[in-house]
Amino acid sequence: MSGWMDKAMDELRPWIGRVRTVEDDIGMMAVRRVAATFDVDPDPIRRGDELPPHWFTVFFAETIRQGELGPDGHPNKGIVLPPIPMPRRMGAGRRVKIMGRLRAGEPATKKAEVADIVPKSGRSGDIFVLTMRHTIEQAGKTIAVDTFDAIYRPAVPPGQKTTATVATPARTDQAWSTTTSLTNTLNFRYGGITWNAHRIHYDGDYTRSEEGYPAIVSNGGLSMHLMIDAALKHAGGTLAGLTARLVHPLWVGERIEVRGEAQQPDGRLKIWAADKNGTLCGEMDLEFAR
């Protein structure tokens, strides 16, 4: 680990353990917009209805004022997340335990805890790994615990491309597959319902010139949502948990192909995602209670 990173941790370490609470009424109009975004008929949904098990991830958006956004579209450092001194942030891994389902139209809370901050030095240079733990509660009960990692990287030198990811071929021995087009409209709607203003998801000039990507980056949360959607169509039982890892970006305007094995007798299901070139983009292990 570089000496400057050790010094940065003096400021970052007190953030570990901090908790921020976000309230959400899980309003009916918001619920219907989520349903419509993922091609689910919104009209039959009524107040009090149980929502799909993974929908808690699209609520509880932080209501950050416009003047508090940084040049990348994220909230300025130190407002919501620790002031990690690196400009580029991307989602990586996720570990989720699901104990229940949100109900439409009923108040709920998200407790966002800074679980850990780890500086690392490796093949792609110096990075920080931020681990957040989100605990979702409604009506006095814990609905889900969502622990996920975000990787912070240095800026890309002007005119250069990012080298943070290496393409690996995805497996081709799947028992089933589901393909979804990552259209501009789906990308726009997902950003709208999650209130995500990160410019790599809609500003092509910024994405290419400032972050070194060749095209607009499809949101990793959207990829995970689509992967779970596909898994639910090929599995029996109640989704109880999952682990996920994103390994390569997907680009808006292309497609995601979710591939999966047959579900195991114990309820476990392994799935993965590939882009149009067959590159592995994400992996997920899901647990279903029988």
C-alpha positions as CSV (number, residue, x, y, z in Angstrom):
1,M,0.0,0.0,0.0
2,S,1.3,3.5,-0.9
3,G,2.3,5.9,1.8
4,W,-0.2,8.5,0.7
5,M,-3.0,6.0,1.0
6,D,-2.0,5.2,4.6
7,K,-2.2,8.9,5.3
8,A,-5.6,9.2,3.6
9,M,-6.9,6.5,5.9
10,D,-6.3,8.8,8.9
11,E,-9.2,10.9,7.6
12,L,-11.3,8.0,6.3
13,R,-11.1,5.6,9.3
14,P,-13.5,7.6,11.5
15,W,-16.2,7.1,8.8
16,I,-16.2,3.3,9.4
17,G,-19.3,2.5,11.4
18,R,-21.3,5.7,10.5
19,V,-25.0,5.2,9.8
20,R,-27.2,7.3,7.7
21,T,-31.0,6.7,7.7
22,V,-33.1,7.3,4.6
23,E,-36.9,7.2,4.7
24,D,-39.2,6.2,1.8
25,D,-42.9,5.9,1.6
26,I,-42.7,3.3,-1.2
27,G,-45.3,5.5,-2.9
28,M,-47.8,4.0,-5.4
29,M,-46.7,6.2,-8.3
30,A,-43.0,5.2,-7.7
31,V,-44.0,1.6,-7.5
32,R,-45.9,1.8,-10.8
33,R,-43.0,3.5,-12.5
34,V,-40.6,0.7,-11.3
35,A,-43.1,-1.9,-12.6
36,A,-43.4,-0.2,-16.0
37,T,-39.6,0.2,-16.3
38,F,-39.2,-3.6,-16.0
39,D,-42.2,-4.3,-18.3
40,V,-44.5,-5.4,-15.4
41,D,-48.1,-4.4,-15.7
42,P,-48.5,-1.6,-13.1
43,D,-52.3,-1.4,-13.0
44,P,-53.1,-4.4,-10.7
45,I,-50.6,-3.3,-8.0
46,R,-52.5,-2.1,-4.9
47,R,-51.4,-0.5,-1.6
48,G,-50.2,-3.2,0.7
49,D,-49.3,-5.7,-2.0
50,E,-45.9,-7.5,-1.6
51,L,-43.4,-6.4,-4.2
52,P,-40.8,-8.7,-5.9
53,P,-38.0,-9.6,-3.5
54,H,-35.3,-7.5,-5.1
55,W,-37.2,-4.3,-5.7
56,F,-35.9,-2.8,-2.4
57,T,-32.8,-1.8,-4.4
58,V,-34.6,0.8,-6.5
59,F,-36.1,2.8,-3.6
60,F,-34.5,4.9,-0.9
61,A,-32.7,7.3,-3.3
62,E,-30.7,10.0,-1.5
63,T,-32.3,13.5,-1.9
64,I,-29.1,15.5,-2.5
65,R,-29.5,19.1,-3.6
66,Q,-28.3,20.1,-7.0
67,G,-25.5,22.3,-5.6
68,E,-24.1,19.4,-3.6
69,L,-23.3,17.3,-6.7
70,G,-19.8,16.9,-7.9
71,P,-18.5,17.1,-11.5
72,D,-19.2,13.4,-12.1
73,G,-22.8,13.7,-10.9
74,H,-22.3,11.9,-7.6
75,P,-22.9,13.8,-4.4
76,N,-19.8,15.7,-3.3
77,K,-17.5,13.7,-1.1
78,G,-18.2,13.8,2.6
79,I,-22.0,14.4,2.2
80,V,-23.3,10.8,1.8
81,L,-20.1,8.7,1.4
82,P,-16.6,9.1,2.8
83,P,-14.3,11.6,1.1
84,I,-12.2,8.9,-0.6
85,P,-9.5,10.8,-2.6
86,M,-10.1,9.1,-6.0
87,P,-12.5,10.4,-8.7
88,R,-13.8,7.3,-10.3
89,R,-16.3,5.0,-8.5
90,M,-17.8,1.7,-9.9
91,G,-19.9,-1.0,-8.3
92,A,-18.2,-4.4,-7.8
93,G,-19.5,-7.2,-5.5
94,R,-22.7,-7.7,-3.6
95,R,-23.9,-10.0,-0.8
96,V,-27.7,-9.9,0.0
97,K,-29.8,-11.6,2.6
98,I,-33.6,-11.4,2.0
99,M,-36.0,-11.9,5.0
100,G,-39.2,-10.5,3.5
101,R,-40.7,-8.3,0.9
102,L,-41.5,-4.6,0.8
103,R,-45.2,-3.7,0.7
104,A,-46.4,-1.0,-1.7
105,G,-47.5,2.3,-0.2
106,E,-46.2,1.7,3.3
107,P,-43.3,3.6,4.9
108,A,-39.9,2.0,5.2
109,T,-36.3,2.9,6.1
110,K,-32.8,2.2,4.8
111,K,-30.0,2.3,7.3
112,A,-26.8,2.9,5.3
113,E,-23.7,1.9,7.2
114,V,-20.1,2.4,6.2
115,A,-18.9,-1.1,6.9
116,D,-15.3,-0.8,5.8
117,I,-12.8,1.1,3.7
118,V,-9.7,-0.8,2.4
119,P,-6.8,0.7,0.4
120,K,-5.2,-1.7,-2.0
121,S,-2.3,-1.6,-4.6
122,G,-2.3,-4.1,-7.4
123,R,-2.0,-4.7,-11.2
124,S,-4.2,-1.7,-12.1
125,G,-2.6,0.6,-9.5
126,D,-3.9,2.1,-6.3
127,I,-7.5,1.7,-5.4
128,F,-9.8,2.0,-2.4
129,V,-12.6,-0.5,-1.8
130,L,-15.6,0.9,0.1
131,T,-18.0,-1.6,1.6
132,M,-21.5,-0.3,2.5
133,R,-24.2,-2.3,4.4
134,H,-27.8,-1.3,3.8
135,T,-30.4,-2.6,6.2
136,I,-34.0,-2.3,4.9
137,E,-36.8,-2.2,7.5
138,Q,-40.6,-1.9,7.2
139,A,-43.2,-2.2,9.9
140,G,-40.6,-3.0,12.5
141,K,-39.2,-5.9,10.6
142,T,-35.9,-6.3,8.7
143,I,-36.7,-6.9,5.0
144,A,-33.2,-7.3,3.6
145,V,-29.5,-6.7,4.4
146,D,-27.6,-5.6,1.3
147,T,-23.8,-5.4,1.6
148,F,-21.9,-4.2,-1.5
149,D,-18.5,-3.0,-2.6
150,A,-17.6,0.0,-4.6
151,I,-14.1,0.4,-6.1
152,Y,-12.5,3.9,-6.3
153,R,-9.9,4.4,-9.0
154,P,-7.6,7.3,-10.1
155,A,-8.4,9.5,-13.0
156,V,-7.6,8.4,-16.5
157,P,-4.9,10.5,-18.1
158,P,-6.3,12.8,-20.9
159,G,-6.7,10.9,-24.2
160,Q,-6.1,7.5,-22.7
161,K,-8.6,4.6,-22.2
162,T,-9.3,2.9,-18.9
163,T,-7.4,-0.4,-18.4
164,A,-9.3,-1.4,-15.2
165,T,-11.0,-4.5,-16.6
166,V,-9.8,-7.5,-18.6
167,A,-12.1,-9.3,-21.0
168,T,-12.7,-13.0,-20.1
169,P,-15.0,-15.3,-22.2
170,A,-18.2,-16.3,-20.5
171,R,-19.2,-19.9,-20.1
172,T,-21.2,-21.4,-23.0
173,D,-22.6,-24.5,-21.2
174,Q,-25.8,-22.8,-20.0
175,A,-29.1,-24.6,-19.5
176,W,-31.0,-21.5,-20.4
177,S,-30.5,-17.9,-21.4
178,T,-32.4,-14.6,-21.5
179,T,-31.4,-11.6,-23.6
180,T,-32.4,-8.0,-22.9
181,S,-31.5,-4.9,-25.0
182,L,-29.9,-2.2,-22.9
183,T,-31.7,0.6,-24.7
184,N,-31.4,4.3,-24.1
185,T,-34.9,4.4,-22.8
186,L,-34.4,1.6,-20.3
187,N,-31.2,3.3,-19.2
188,F,-33.0,6.6,-18.8
189,R,-35.9,5.1,-16.9
190,Y,-33.6,3.2,-14.5
191,G,-31.6,6.3,-13.8
192,G,-34.9,8.2,-13.2
193,I,-36.4,5.7,-10.7
194,T,-33.1,5.4,-8.8
195,W,-32.3,9.1,-9.2
196,N,-28.8,8.2,-10.3
197,A,-27.0,11.2,-11.8
198,H,-23.6,9.6,-12.4
199,R,-22.6,11.0,-15.8
200,I,-21.1,7.8,-17.1
201,H,-24.7,6.6,-17.5
202,Y,-25.9,9.3,-19.9
203,D,-23.1,11.8,-20.9
204,G,-21.1,10.2,-23.7
205,D,-18.6,13.1,-24.0
206,Y,-17.8,13.0,-20.3
207,T,-17.6,9.2,-20.2
208,R,-15.1,9.1,-23.1
209,S,-13.0,12.1,-22.2
210,E,-12.9,12.0,-18.4
211,E,-13.3,8.3,-17.5
212,G,-11.8,6.7,-20.6
213,Y,-14.7,4.4,-21.5
214,P,-15.5,3.9,-25.2
215,A,-19.3,4.5,-24.7
216,I,-22.0,5.2,-22.2
217,V,-21.8,2.7,-19.3
218,S,-24.9,0.7,-18.5
219,N,-25.7,0.9,-14.8
220,G,-24.4,-2.1,-12.8
221,G,-27.5,-2.0,-10.6
222,L,-29.6,-2.4,-13.7
223,S,-27.5,-5.4,-14.8
224,M,-28.0,-7.1,-11.4
225,H,-31.7,-6.4,-11.5
226,L,-32.1,-8.0,-15.0
227,M,-30.0,-10.9,-13.9
228,I,-32.3,-11.6,-10.9
229,D,-35.4,-11.1,-13.1
230,A,-34.1,-13.8,-15.4
231,A,-33.3,-16.1,-12.5
232,L,-36.8,-15.8,-11.0
233,K,-38.2,-17.1,-14.2
234,H,-36.1,-20.2,-14.1
235,A,-36.2,-21.1,-10.4
236,G,-38.6,-22.5,-7.8
237,G,-39.0,-21.4,-4.2
238,T,-38.5,-18.0,-2.5
239,L,-35.4,-15.9,-3.1
240,A,-33.5,-15.8,0.2
241,G,-30.2,-14.4,-0.7
242,L,-27.5,-13.9,-3.3
243,T,-23.9,-13.0,-4.0
244,A,-22.9,-11.1,-7.1
245,R,-19.8,-9.8,-8.8
246,L,-19.5,-7.5,-11.7
247,V,-16.4,-8.0,-13.8
248,H,-16.7,-6.0,-17.1
249,P,-18.8,-3.0,-18.2
250,L,-21.8,-3.2,-20.4
251,W,-22.6,-0.4,-22.8
252,V,-25.9,1.4,-23.4
253,G,-27.3,0.4,-26.8
254,E,-26.0,-3.1,-26.7
255,R,-27.5,-6.1,-24.9
256,I,-27.1,-8.3,-21.8
257,E,-27.5,-12.1,-22.1
258,V,-28.1,-13.8,-18.8
259,R,-27.1,-17.5,-18.8
260,G,-27.8,-20.0,-16.1
261,E,-27.4,-23.5,-14.9
262,A,-30.4,-25.7,-13.9
263,Q,-31.4,-25.1,-10.3
264,Q,-29.9,-27.5,-7.8
265,P,-32.0,-29.7,-5.5
266,D,-31.0,-27.6,-2.5
267,G,-32.5,-24.5,-4.2
268,R,-29.2,-22.9,-5.3
269,L,-28.8,-21.4,-8.8
270,K,-25.7,-20.1,-10.6
271,I,-26.1,-17.5,-13.3
272,W,-23.8,-15.3,-15.3
273,A,-24.1,-12.5,-17.8
274,A,-22.4,-12.0,-21.2
275,D,-22.2,-9.0,-23.6
276,K,-22.7,-9.3,-27.4
277,N,-19.1,-10.5,-27.8
278,G,-19.5,-13.3,-25.3
279,T,-17.4,-11.5,-22.7
280,L,-18.2,-12.3,-19.1
281,C,-19.7,-9.3,-17.4
282,G,-21.2,-10.6,-14.1
283,E,-21.7,-13.6,-12.0
284,M,-24.3,-14.4,-9.4
285,D,-25.1,-17.3,-7.0
286,L,-28.7,-17.2,-5.7
287,E,-30.3,-19.1,-2.8
288,F,-34.0,-20.1,-2.9
289,A,-35.9,-21.4,0.1
290,R,-38.1,-24.4,-0.7
